[in-house]
Amino acid sequence: MSESTRPWGRYEILQESPDHKVKCIWVTPGKRLSYQRHERRAEHWFIVAGSARITLNGVESMVVAGDSVDINISDLHRIENIGDTDVIFIEVQTGSYFGEDDIERIEDDYGR
């Protein structure tokens, strides 16, 4: 398992194979990921802890522990921690490629 720190929190890769990748992602209170899309993978998010605002193709919704979100290839998406504890979610990626360079950032709080 490998862990990476980001300006919004961190993630740990739990499993990798040619046809999927599984991550555990922690988002720090008040932080959010970039508004982004992927051309070669879809994602399924299962919220484990915390409360978050999800933006999916311009539509905002609230999620809490036990909720899940399906993100299709090319969908614009973002998660934002709106609570005072970490948002933790499991991300299951499926598709043909899972590299971090398959991210098109539309908006980013951290200048990436």
N, CA, C and O of each residue as an XYZ file, in Angstrom:
448
protein
N       0.846     -1.185      0.000
C       0.000      0.000      0.000
C       0.886      1.241      0.000
O       1.902      1.305      0.692
N       0.472      2.219     -0.793
C       1.245      3.461     -0.825
C       0.330      4.632     -0.467
O      -0.860      4.635     -0.784
N       0.917      5.623      0.199
C       0.159      6.784      0.647
C       0.727      8.036      0.007
O       1.940      8.159     -0.160
N      -0.157      8.974     -0.354
C       0.246     10.259     -0.920
C      -0.462     11.379     -0.179
O      -1.655     11.289      0.111
N       0.285     12.439      0.124
C      -0.276     13.628      0.748
C      -0.588     14.646     -0.340
O       0.183     14.813     -1.285
N      -1.710     15.316     -0.202
C      -2.149     16.349     -1.131
C      -2.534     17.597     -0.340
O      -2.681     17.521      0.879
N      -2.703     18.755     -1.010
C      -3.078     19.976     -0.272
C      -4.436     19.861      0.431
O      -4.684     20.565      1.410
N      -5.308     18.990     -0.056
C      -6.649     18.800      0.498
C      -6.727     17.666      1.512
O      -7.762     17.501      2.157
N      -5.667     16.882      1.672
C      -5.702     15.733      2.584
C      -4.705     14.680      2.143
O      -3.537     14.982      1.895
N      -5.171     13.435      2.044
C      -4.277     12.357      1.623
C      -5.085     11.191      1.079
O      -6.304     11.133      1.243
N      -4.388     10.260      0.427
C      -5.026      9.015      0.016
C      -4.047      7.871      0.128
O      -2.830      8.054      0.096
N      -4.614      6.679      0.260
C      -3.832      5.457      0.337
C      -4.376      4.482     -0.700
O      -5.582      4.242     -0.758
N      -3.496      3.926     -1.511
C      -3.912      2.922     -2.487
C      -4.039      1.592     -1.761
O      -3.071      1.098     -1.183
N      -5.240      1.011     -1.791
C      -5.506     -0.240     -1.103
C      -5.290     -1.445     -2.016
O      -4.876     -2.512     -1.561
N      -5.573     -1.265     -3.306
C      -5.434     -2.373     -4.254
C      -5.290     -1.817     -5.662
O      -5.923     -0.822     -6.017
N      -4.449     -2.471     -6.464
C      -4.267     -2.105     -7.869
C      -4.219     -3.360     -8.711
O      -3.621     -4.360     -8.315
N      -4.850     -3.308     -9.875
C      -4.776     -4.398    -10.843
C      -4.945     -3.778    -12.231
O      -5.211     -2.580    -12.329
N      -4.800     -4.550    -13.296
C      -4.971     -3.989    -14.637
C      -6.382     -3.457    -14.917
O      -6.558     -2.622    -15.805
N      -7.399     -3.936    -14.164
C      -8.765     -3.502    -14.473
C      -9.446     -2.680    -13.380
O     -10.610     -2.309    -13.534
N      -8.739     -2.384    -12.267
C      -9.318     -1.514    -11.242
C      -8.252     -1.031    -10.270
O      -7.156     -1.585    -10.179
N      -8.616      0.021     -9.549
C      -7.779      0.546     -8.456
C      -8.721      0.955     -7.332
O      -9.803      1.487     -7.580
N      -8.299      0.702     -6.085
C      -9.105      1.060     -4.920
C      -8.267      1.952     -4.009
O      -7.132      1.621     -3.667
N      -8.850      3.101     -3.618
C      -8.173      4.046     -2.727
C      -9.055      4.343     -1.523
O     -10.282      4.292     -1.608
N      -8.412      4.654     -0.396
C      -9.081      5.288      0.731
C      -8.619      6.737      0.730
O      -7.419      7.007      0.711
N      -9.564      7.669      0.751
C      -9.256      9.090      0.617
C      -9.782      9.839      1.845
O     -10.926      9.658      2.261
N      -8.910     10.690      2.416
C      -9.253     11.547      3.546
C      -9.223     12.994      3.057
O      -8.220     13.437      2.497
N     -10.323     13.739      3.267
C     -10.379     15.155      2.902
C     -10.495     15.966      4.199
O     -11.418     15.765      4.987
N      -9.547     16.881      4.406
C      -9.458     17.710      5.602
C     -10.646     18.682      5.663
O     -11.106     19.146      4.619
N     -11.146     18.997      6.856
C     -12.243     19.970      6.974
C     -11.934     21.276      6.234
O     -10.834     21.818      6.340
N     -12.920     21.768      5.486
C     -12.784     23.018      4.751
C     -12.063     22.906      3.421
O     -11.930     23.904      2.713
N     -11.598     21.733      3.066
C     -10.849     21.543      1.811
C     -11.706     20.829      0.781
O     -12.716     20.206      1.110
N     -11.278     20.935     -0.486
C     -11.972     20.240     -1.558
C     -10.981     19.841     -2.646
O      -9.931     20.461     -2.813
N     -11.334     18.808     -3.369
C     -10.538     18.371     -4.507
C     -10.829     19.294     -5.679
O     -11.788     20.065     -5.642
N     -10.013     19.220     -6.711
C     -10.263     20.024     -7.906
C     -11.540     19.540     -8.592
O     -11.933     18.381     -8.467
N     -12.174     20.458     -9.318
C     -13.318     20.105    -10.168
C     -12.699     19.510    -11.418
O     -12.003     20.208    -12.156
N     -12.941     18.226    -11.667
C     -12.146     17.491    -12.642
C     -12.969     16.449    -13.385
O     -14.134     16.198    -13.075
N     -12.316     15.853    -14.379
C     -12.905     14.715    -15.090
C     -11.780     13.800    -15.563
O     -10.613     14.188    -15.618
N     -12.169     12.581    -15.900
C     -11.220     11.578    -16.386
C     -11.715     11.030    -17.714
O     -12.916     10.838    -17.905
N     -10.797     10.780    -18.623
C     -11.155     10.259    -19.942
C     -11.088      8.741    -20.020
O     -11.632      8.144    -20.949
N     -10.419      8.104    -19.043
C     -10.201      6.666    -19.180
C     -10.647      5.852    -17.975
O     -10.385      4.652    -17.904
N     -11.320      6.498    -17.027
C     -11.803      5.742    -15.875
C     -13.104      6.319    -15.328
O     -13.376      7.515    -15.435
N     -13.895      5.427    -14.740
C     -15.077      5.788    -13.971
C     -14.731      5.568    -12.506
O     -13.778      4.858    -12.187
N     -15.509      6.179    -11.613
C     -15.256      6.040    -10.192
C     -16.564      5.789     -9.446
O     -17.625      6.276     -9.837
N     -16.462      5.020     -8.365
C     -17.559      4.828     -7.423
C     -17.030      5.239     -6.061
O     -16.018      4.712     -5.601
N     -17.710      6.179     -5.412
C     -17.299      6.655     -4.095
C     -18.285      6.136     -3.048
O     -19.498      6.270     -3.209
N     -17.758      5.546     -1.978
C     -18.575      5.146     -0.842
C     -18.107      5.957      0.363
O     -16.958      5.841      0.789
N     -18.998      6.773      0.907
C     -18.644      7.665      2.011
C     -18.631      6.856      3.310
O     -19.629      6.237      3.677
N     -17.486      6.871      3.998
C     -17.298      6.099      5.223
C     -17.548      6.971      6.459
O     -18.133      6.513      7.440
N     -17.099      8.236      6.403
C     -17.234      9.124      7.566
C     -17.293     10.574      7.096
O     -16.740     10.932      6.056
N     -17.981     11.403      7.892
C     -18.040     12.830      7.612
C     -19.224     13.226      6.750
O     -20.060     12.399      6.384
N     -19.272     14.514      6.437
C     -20.316     15.051      5.559
C     -19.647     15.923      4.506
O     -18.707     16.665      4.790
N     -20.157     15.814      3.281
C     -19.496     16.480      2.161
C     -20.519     17.022      1.176
O     -21.671     16.589      1.127
N     -20.054     17.982      0.399
C     -20.809     18.492     -0.745
C     -20.165     17.891     -1.990
O     -18.955     17.993     -2.191
N     -20.980     17.272     -2.808
C     -20.537     16.695     -4.074
C     -21.046     17.590     -5.196
O     -22.202     18.011     -5.183
N     -20.190     17.879     -6.160
C     -20.630     18.524     -7.389
C     -20.410     17.511     -8.507
O     -19.285     17.064     -8.730
N     -21.488     17.148     -9.212
C     -21.430     16.174    -10.295
C     -22.120     16.792    -11.507
O     -23.338     16.969    -11.527
N     -21.308     17.118    -12.521
C     -21.818     17.766    -13.735
C     -22.629     19.015    -13.415
O     -23.688     19.244    -13.998
N     -22.123     19.824    -12.482
C     -22.743     21.101    -12.149
C     -23.854     21.036    -11.123
O     -24.367     22.079    -10.718
N     -24.248     19.835    -10.682
C     -25.330     19.672     -9.710
C     -24.731     19.339     -8.355
O     -23.995     18.361     -8.216
N     -25.053     20.167     -7.343
C     -24.536     19.947     -5.993
C     -25.502     19.089     -5.192
O     -26.720     19.205     -5.327
N     -24.934     18.219     -4.351
C     -25.738     17.428     -3.423
C     -24.910     17.170     -2.177
O     -23.685     17.290     -2.192
N     -25.590     16.818     -1.105
C     -24.930     16.538      0.162
C     -24.857     15.027      0.345
O     -25.782     14.301     -0.019
N     -23.737     14.560      0.918
C     -23.584     13.140      1.225
C     -23.055     12.988      2.645
O     -22.352     13.858      3.160
N     -23.402     11.876      3.263
C     -22.933     11.531      4.609
C     -22.532     10.063      4.604
O     -22.713      9.364      3.607
N     -21.990      9.606      5.720
C     -21.562      8.214      5.836
C     -22.683      7.270      5.412
O     -23.831      7.424      5.829
N     -22.335      6.292      4.577
C     -23.299      5.324      4.055
C     -23.785      5.645      2.660
O     -24.333      4.775      1.983
N     -23.594      6.894      2.209
C     -24.006      7.279      0.855
C     -22.945      6.865     -0.156
O     -21.786      6.643      0.194
N     -23.358      6.766     -1.409
C     -22.403      6.487     -2.481
C     -22.716      7.337     -3.695
O     -23.832      7.827     -3.866
N     -21.696      7.503     -4.542
C     -21.789      8.345     -5.729
C     -21.135      7.592     -6.885
O     -20.032      7.066     -6.744
N     -21.820      7.544     -8.028
C     -21.250      6.956     -9.236
C     -20.844      8.065    -10.199
O     -21.630      8.963    -10.499
N     -19.609      7.990    -10.675
C     -19.047      8.998    -11.573
C     -18.636      8.282    -12.858
O     -17.733      7.446    -12.849
N     -19.294      8.612    -13.942
C     -18.989      7.990    -15.229
C     -17.773      8.642    -15.877
O     -17.385      9.749    -15.504
N     -17.184      7.968    -16.831
C     -16.093      8.546    -17.607
C     -16.551      9.888    -18.168
O     -17.661      9.994    -18.689
N     -15.714     10.903    -18.067
C     -15.940     12.278    -18.555
C     -16.884     13.112    -17.696
O     -17.078     14.289    -17.999
N     -17.478     12.564    -16.642
C     -18.301     13.371    -15.742
C     -17.409     14.366    -14.989
O     -16.329     14.012    -14.517
N     -17.874     15.602    -14.885
C     -17.202     16.589    -14.040
C     -17.603     16.321    -12.597
O     -18.783     16.131    -12.300
N     -16.603     16.305    -11.682
C     -16.910     15.962    -10.300
C     -15.940     16.605     -9.319
O     -14.808     16.958     -9.648
N     -16.445     16.738     -8.093
C     -15.658     17.309     -6.995
C     -16.314     16.884     -5.688
O     -17.528     16.691     -5.617
N     -15.482     16.740     -4.648
C     -15.986     16.537     -3.291
C     -15.371     17.610     -2.404
O     -14.194     17.945     -2.535
N     -16.187     18.143     -1.500
C     -15.753     19.207     -0.583
C     -16.171     18.841      0.834
O     -17.325     18.488      1.079
N     -15.232     18.927      1.760
C     -15.532     18.645      3.158
C     -16.173     19.882      3.783
O     -15.534     20.927      3.905
N     -17.439     19.756      4.178
C     -18.172     20.883      4.762
C     -18.337     20.725      6.274
O     -18.986     21.545      6.924
N     -17.748     19.668      6.823
C     -17.878     19.410      8.253
C     -16.637     19.826      9.028
O     -15.778     20.542      8.512
N     -16.554     19.371     10.271
C     -15.409     19.721     11.118
C     -14.543     18.504     11.457
O     -13.656     18.588     12.307
N     -14.799     17.380     10.796
C     -13.940     16.201     10.896
C     -13.617     15.733      9.479
O     -14.286     16.129      8.524
N     -12.601     14.899      9.344
C     -12.238     14.398      8.017
C     -13.409     13.700      7.343
O     -14.170     12.974      7.982
N     -13.542     13.932      6.046
C     -14.400     13.094      5.211
C     -13.508     11.944      4.739
O     -12.415     12.162      4.217
N     -13.990     10.734      4.930
C     -13.261      9.551      4.484
C     -14.155      8.803      3.506
O     -15.322      8.537      3.793
N     -13.592      8.467      2.345
C     -14.366      7.668      1.402
C     -13.475      6.678      0.670
O     -12.270      6.879      0.519
N     -14.108      5.607      0.223
C     -13.444      4.589     -0.580
C     -13.785      4.879     -2.036
O     -14.951      5.039     -2.398
N     -12.749      4.941     -2.862
C     -12.921      5.198     -4.293
C     -12.519      3.937     -5.055
O     -11.396      3.450     -4.922
N     -13.446      3.416     -5.852
C     -13.164      2.271     -6.711
C     -13.147      2.779     -8.144
O     -14.156      3.264     -8.658
N     -11.990      2.661     -8.782
C     -11.824      3.103    -10.166
C     -11.914      1.893    -11.088
O     -11.322      0.848    -10.816
N     -12.665      2.045    -12.191
C     -12.721      1.013    -13.225
C     -12.504      1.687    -14.571
O     -12.848      2.856    -14.748
N     -11.941      0.959    -15.509
C     -11.688      1.518    -16.829
C     -10.436      0.922    -17.425
O     -10.071     -0.217    -17.134
N      -9.777      1.711    -18.269
C      -8.614      1.192    -18.999
C      -7.286      1.773    -18.530
O      -6.227      1.301    -18.943
N      -7.329      2.817    -17.652
C      -6.093      3.453    -17.207
C      -6.367      4.203    -15.908
O      -7.401      4.856    -15.766
N      -5.420      4.103    -14.946
C      -5.667      4.654    -13.611
C      -4.587      5.625    -13.145
O      -4.510      5.930    -11.954
N      -3.754      6.112    -14.055
C      -2.682      7.031    -13.692
C      -3.212      8.383    -13.240
O      -4.288      8.818    -13.651
N      -2.424      9.045    -12.375
C      -2.795     10.376    -11.892
C      -2.758     11.424    -13.001
O      -3.284     12.523    -12.825
N      -2.146     11.103    -14.139
C      -2.133     12.059    -15.253
C      -3.416     12.012    -16.077
O      -3.547     12.767    -17.041
N      -4.371     11.142    -15.723
C      -5.687     11.147    -16.376
C      -6.644     12.025    -15.560
O      -7.751     11.612    -15.213
N      -6.189     13.236    -15.270
C      -7.022     14.215    -14.566
C      -7.008     15.504    -15.382
O      -5.954     16.106    -15.589
N      -8.184     15.921    -15.842
C      -8.335     17.243    -16.464
C      -8.970     18.143    -15.412
O     -10.147     17.990    -15.086
N      -8.189     19.081    -14.884
C      -8.692     19.985    -13.845
C      -9.365     21.180    -14.496
O      -8.745     21.894    -15.285
N     -10.637     21.401    -14.167
C     -11.394     22.526    -14.684
C     -11.232     23.727    -13.744
O     -11.162     24.872    -14.189
N     -11.174     23.445    -12.439
C     -11.011     24.476    -11.415
C     -10.234     23.853    -10.264
O     -10.522     22.725     -9.862
N      -9.246     24.578     -9.724
C      -8.418     24.013     -8.672
C      -8.011     25.101     -7.686
O      -7.504     26.151     -8.081
N      -8.237     24.839     -6.395
C      -7.913     25.811     -5.352
C      -6.413     25.934     -5.110
O      -5.976     26.857     -4.423
N      -5.619     25.021     -5.663
C      -4.213     24.931     -5.319
C      -3.275     25.213     -6.508
O      -2.081     24.919     -6.435
N      -3.806     25.774     -7.585
C      -2.994     26.207     -8.706
C      -2.337     25.097     -9.507
O      -1.292     25.303    -10.125
N      -2.949     23.921     -9.495
C      -2.374     22.817    -10.264
C      -2.939     22.780    -11.666
O      -2.568     21.914    -12.459
